[in-house]
Amino acid sequence: ARDALVSQVPIAAASTGGSMAQAPAPSAQPELDADDAVIAAPIPGIVLRYVVEVGQHVSAGDAVVLLEAMKMENSLPSPIDGTVKALPATQGETVAKDAVLAIISP
């Protein structure tokens, strides 16, 4: 009877002490040109907000997106001067490490 009861418990719940862990949903990845620069999530986190819009000109070092990770707000800057080509994530979205958050075209 004990084996039957244990087999009804989801594996994830059994291995995490009763809480179900949910993996972040993958974002749709836009196409990259060879000279595009990518801003990727350095660690898993939540997109708090974008401080730029698609089509906006940015300079290297300008803040592009705010990412909350480990209860800290991280400002992710543009690595180059250019134009914001795409912002594939959405505000409030949970993203994985290395998820593309912005694409900047020179």
CYANA upper distance limits for C-alpha pairs under 8 A (distance plus 0.5 A):
  1 ALA  CA      5 LEU  CA      6.94
  2 ARG  CA      6 VAL  CA      6.76
  3 ASP  CA      7 SER  CA      6.64
  4 ALA  CA      8 GLN  CA      7.22
  5 LEU  CA      9 VAL  CA      7.72
  9 VAL  CA     13 ALA  CA      7.39
  9 VAL  CA     14 ALA  CA      7.08
 10 PRO  CA     14 ALA  CA      6.86
 11 ILE  CA     15 SER  CA      6.66
 12 ALA  CA     16 THR  CA      6.60
 12 ALA  CA     18 GLY  CA      8.41
 12 ALA  CA     19 SER  CA      8.19
 12 ALA  CA     20 MET  CA      6.38
 12 ALA  CA     21 ALA  CA      7.45
 13 ALA  CA     17 GLY  CA      6.65
 13 ALA  CA     18 GLY  CA      4.89
 13 ALA  CA     19 SER  CA      5.78
 13 ALA  CA     20 MET  CA      5.62
 13 ALA  CA     21 ALA  CA      8.33
 14 ALA  CA     18 GLY  CA      6.24
 16 THR  CA     20 MET  CA      7.46
 16 THR  CA     21 ALA  CA      8.05
 24 PRO  CA     94 THR  CA      6.09
 24 PRO  CA     95 VAL  CA      6.28
 24 PRO  CA     96 ALA  CA      6.78
 25 ALA  CA     94 THR  CA      7.84
 25 ALA  CA     95 VAL  CA      7.73
 26 PRO  CA     95 VAL  CA      7.79
 26 PRO  CA     96 ALA  CA      8.25
 26 PRO  CA     99 ALA  CA      8.43
 27 SER  CA     88 PRO  CA      7.18
 27 SER  CA     89 ALA  CA      6.71
 27 SER  CA     95 VAL  CA      8.23
 27 SER  CA     99 ALA  CA      7.95
 27 SER  CA    100 VAL  CA      8.47
 28 ALA  CA     88 PRO  CA      7.06
 29 GLN  CA     88 PRO  CA      7.08
 29 GLN  CA    100 VAL  CA      7.54
 30 PRO  CA     86 ALA  CA      7.78
 30 PRO  CA     88 PRO  CA      7.52
 32 LEU  CA     36 ASP  CA      6.71
 32 LEU  CA    103 ILE  CA      8.30
 35 ASP  CA    105 SER  CA      7.44
 35 ASP  CA    106 PRO  CA      7.55
 36 ASP  CA    103 ILE  CA      7.02
 36 ASP  CA    104 ILE  CA      6.18
 36 ASP  CA    105 SER  CA      5.19
 36 ASP  CA    106 PRO  CA      7.09
 37 ALA  CA     79 PRO  CA      7.49
 37 ALA  CA     80 ILE  CA      7.62
 37 ALA  CA    103 ILE  CA      6.25
 37 ALA  CA    104 ILE  CA      5.58
 37 ALA  CA    105 SER  CA      6.87
 37 ALA  CA    106 PRO  CA      8.29
 38 VAL  CA    100 VAL  CA      7.14
 38 VAL  CA    101 LEU  CA      8.08
 38 VAL  CA    102 ALA  CA      6.40
 38 VAL  CA    103 ILE  CA      5.19
 38 VAL  CA    104 ILE  CA      6.83
 39 ILE  CA     76 LEU  CA      7.87
 39 ILE  CA     77 PRO  CA      8.22
 39 ILE  CA     78 SER  CA      7.44
 39 ILE  CA     79 PRO  CA      8.13
 39 ILE  CA    100 VAL  CA      6.55
 39 ILE  CA    101 LEU  CA      6.12
 39 ILE  CA    102 ALA  CA      5.56
 39 ILE  CA    103 ILE  CA      6.80
 39 ILE  CA    104 ILE  CA      8.45
 40 ALA  CA     97 LYS  CA      8.11
 40 ALA  CA     98 ASP  CA      5.51
 40 ALA  CA     99 ALA  CA      5.80
 40 ALA  CA    100 VAL  CA      4.93
 40 ALA  CA    101 LEU  CA      5.86
 40 ALA  CA    102 ALA  CA      7.58
 41 ALA  CA     45 GLY  CA      8.11
 41 ALA  CA     67 LEU  CA      8.31
 41 ALA  CA     95 VAL  CA      7.89
 41 ALA  CA     96 ALA  CA      7.54
 41 ALA  CA     97 LYS  CA      5.73
 41 ALA  CA     98 ASP  CA      5.33
 41 ALA  CA     99 ALA  CA      5.85
 41 ALA  CA    100 VAL  CA      7.08
 41 ALA  CA    101 LEU  CA      7.09
 42 PRO  CA     97 LYS  CA      6.15
 42 PRO  CA     98 ASP  CA      6.48
 43 ILE  CA     69 ALA  CA      7.57
 43 ILE  CA     96 ALA  CA      7.33
 43 ILE  CA     97 LYS  CA      4.86
 43 ILE  CA     98 ASP  CA      7.52
 44 PRO  CA     69 ALA  CA      7.04
 44 PRO  CA     94 THR  CA      7.93
 44 PRO  CA     95 VAL  CA      6.11
 44 PRO  CA     96 ALA  CA      4.87
 44 PRO  CA     97 LYS  CA      4.98
 44 PRO  CA     98 ASP  CA      8.42
 45 GLY  CA     67 LEU  CA      6.67
 45 GLY  CA     68 GLU  CA      5.88
 45 GLY  CA     69 ALA  CA      4.98
 45 GLY  CA     70 MET  CA      8.04
 45 GLY  CA     94 THR  CA      6.15
 45 GLY  CA     95 VAL  CA      6.03
 45 GLY  CA     96 ALA  CA      7.24
 45 GLY  CA     97 LYS  CA      8.25
 46 ILE  CA     67 LEU  CA      6.10
 46 ILE  CA     68 GLU  CA      5.59
 46 ILE  CA     69 ALA  CA      7.11
 46 ILE  CA     91 GLN  CA      8.41
 46 ILE  CA     92 GLY  CA      6.34
 46 ILE  CA     93 GLU  CA      6.03
 46 ILE  CA     94 THR  CA      4.89
 46 ILE  CA     95 VAL  CA      6.56
 47 VAL  CA     65 VAL  CA      7.87
 47 VAL  CA     66 LEU  CA      6.69
 47 VAL  CA     67 LEU  CA      5.19
 47 VAL  CA     68 GLU  CA      6.87
 47 VAL  CA     89 ALA  CA      7.89
 47 VAL  CA     90 THR  CA      7.30
 47 VAL  CA     91 GLN  CA      5.73
 47 VAL  CA     92 GLY  CA      5.72
 47 VAL  CA     93 GLU  CA      6.01
 47 VAL  CA     94 THR  CA      7.03
 47 VAL  CA     95 VAL  CA      7.81
 48 LEU  CA     65 VAL  CA      8.15
 48 LEU  CA     66 LEU  CA      5.88
 48 LEU  CA     67 LEU  CA      5.98
 48 LEU  CA     68 GLU  CA      6.74
 48 LEU  CA     91 GLN  CA      6.09
 48 LEU  CA     92 GLY  CA      6.25
 49 ARG  CA     65 VAL  CA      6.44
 49 ARG  CA     66 LEU  CA      5.95
 49 ARG  CA     67 LEU  CA      7.91
 49 ARG  CA     90 THR  CA      8.32
 49 ARG  CA     91 GLN  CA      5.68
 49 ARG  CA     92 GLY  CA      8.05
 50 TYR  CA     64 VAL  CA      6.43
 50 TYR  CA     65 VAL  CA      4.82
 50 TYR  CA     66 LEU  CA      6.75
 50 TYR  CA     91 GLN  CA      7.85
 51 VAL  CA     63 ALA  CA      7.23
 51 VAL  CA     64 VAL  CA      5.80
 51 VAL  CA     65 VAL  CA      6.23
 51 VAL  CA     66 LEU  CA      8.03
 52 VAL  CA     56 GLN  CA      7.05
 52 VAL  CA     63 ALA  CA      8.47
 52 VAL  CA     64 VAL  CA      6.14
 52 VAL  CA     65 VAL  CA      8.01
 52 VAL  CA     84 VAL  CA      8.21
 53 GLU  CA     84 VAL  CA      7.36
 53 GLU  CA     87 LEU  CA      8.32
 54 VAL  CA     83 THR  CA      8.20
 54 VAL  CA     84 VAL  CA      5.46
 54 VAL  CA     85 LYS  CA      6.15
 54 VAL  CA     86 ALA  CA      6.28
 54 VAL  CA     87 LEU  CA      7.29
 55 GLY  CA     83 THR  CA      6.24
 55 GLY  CA     84 VAL  CA      5.63
 55 GLY  CA     85 LYS  CA      6.65
 56 GLN  CA     83 THR  CA      6.03
 56 GLN  CA     84 VAL  CA      5.99
 57 HIS  CA     81 ASP  CA      8.10
 57 HIS  CA     82 GLY  CA      6.15
 57 HIS  CA     83 THR  CA      4.86
 57 HIS  CA     84 VAL  CA      6.90
 58 VAL  CA     62 ASP  CA      6.70
 58 VAL  CA     78 SER  CA      7.56
 58 VAL  CA     80 ILE  CA      8.36
 58 VAL  CA     81 ASP  CA      6.15
 58 VAL  CA     82 GLY  CA      6.00
 58 VAL  CA     83 THR  CA      6.48
 58 VAL  CA     84 VAL  CA      7.63
 59 SER  CA     78 SER  CA      7.32
 59 SER  CA     80 ILE  CA      6.72
 59 SER  CA     81 ASP  CA      4.59
 59 SER  CA     82 GLY  CA      6.94
 60 ALA  CA     77 PRO  CA      7.66
 60 ALA  CA     78 SER  CA      5.59
 60 ALA  CA     79 PRO  CA      5.54
 60 ALA  CA     80 ILE  CA      4.69
 60 ALA  CA     81 ASP  CA      5.27
 60 ALA  CA     82 GLY  CA      8.44
 61 GLY  CA     77 PRO  CA      5.43
 61 GLY  CA     78 SER  CA      5.76
 61 GLY  CA     79 PRO  CA      6.70
 61 GLY  CA     80 ILE  CA      7.90
 62 ASP  CA     77 PRO  CA      5.60
 62 ASP  CA     78 SER  CA      6.06
 63 ALA  CA     75 SER  CA      6.45
 63 ALA  CA     76 LEU  CA      6.17
 63 ALA  CA     77 PRO  CA      4.72
 63 ALA  CA     78 SER  CA      6.90
 64 VAL  CA     75 SER  CA      7.78
 64 VAL  CA     76 LEU  CA      6.39
 64 VAL  CA     77 PRO  CA      5.86
 64 VAL  CA     78 SER  CA      6.68
 64 VAL  CA    102 ALA  CA      8.20
 65 VAL  CA     75 SER  CA      6.50
 65 VAL  CA     76 LEU  CA      5.92
 65 VAL  CA     77 PRO  CA      7.75
 65 VAL  CA    101 LEU  CA      8.05
 65 VAL  CA    102 ALA  CA      8.43
 66 LEU  CA     73 GLU  CA      6.95
 66 LEU  CA     74 ASN  CA      6.02
 66 LEU  CA     75 SER  CA      5.14
 66 LEU  CA     76 LEU  CA      6.71
 67 LEU  CA     73 GLU  CA      6.27
 67 LEU  CA     74 ASN  CA      5.55
 67 LEU  CA     75 SER  CA      6.96
 67 LEU  CA     76 LEU  CA      7.86
 68 GLU  CA     72 MET  CA      5.97
 68 GLU  CA     73 GLU  CA      5.01
 68 GLU  CA     74 ASN  CA      6.51
 69 ALA  CA     73 GLU  CA      7.06
 69 ALA  CA     74 ASN  CA      7.75
 78 SER  CA    104 ILE  CA      7.88
 80 ILE  CA    104 ILE  CA      7.99
 80 ILE  CA    106 PRO  CA      7.56
 81 ASP  CA    106 PRO  CA      6.67
 82 GLY  CA    104 ILE  CA      6.44
 82 GLY  CA    105 SER  CA      5.81
 82 GLY  CA    106 PRO  CA      4.66
 83 THR  CA    104 ILE  CA      6.00
 83 THR  CA    105 SER  CA      5.75
 83 THR  CA    106 PRO  CA      6.87
 84 VAL  CA    102 ALA  CA      7.83
 84 VAL  CA    103 ILE  CA      6.63
 84 VAL  CA    104 ILE  CA      5.10
 84 VAL  CA    105 SER  CA      6.89
 85 LYS  CA    102 ALA  CA      8.06
 85 LYS  CA    103 ILE  CA      5.87
 85 LYS  CA    104 ILE  CA      5.83
 85 LYS  CA    105 SER  CA      6.48
 86 ALA  CA    102 ALA  CA      6.13
 86 ALA  CA    103 ILE  CA      5.65
 86 ALA  CA    104 ILE  CA      7.76
 87 LEU  CA    101 LEU  CA      6.37
 87 LEU  CA    102 ALA  CA      5.09
 87 LEU  CA    103 ILE  CA      7.15
 88 PRO  CA    100 VAL  CA      7.44
 88 PRO  CA    101 LEU  CA      6.34
 88 PRO  CA    102 ALA  CA      6.92
 89 ALA  CA     93 GLU  CA      7.11
 89 ALA  CA     95 VAL  CA      8.40
 89 ALA  CA    100 VAL  CA      8.14
 89 ALA  CA    101 LEU  CA      6.21
 89 ALA  CA    102 ALA  CA      8.45
 95 VAL  CA     99 ALA  CA      6.60
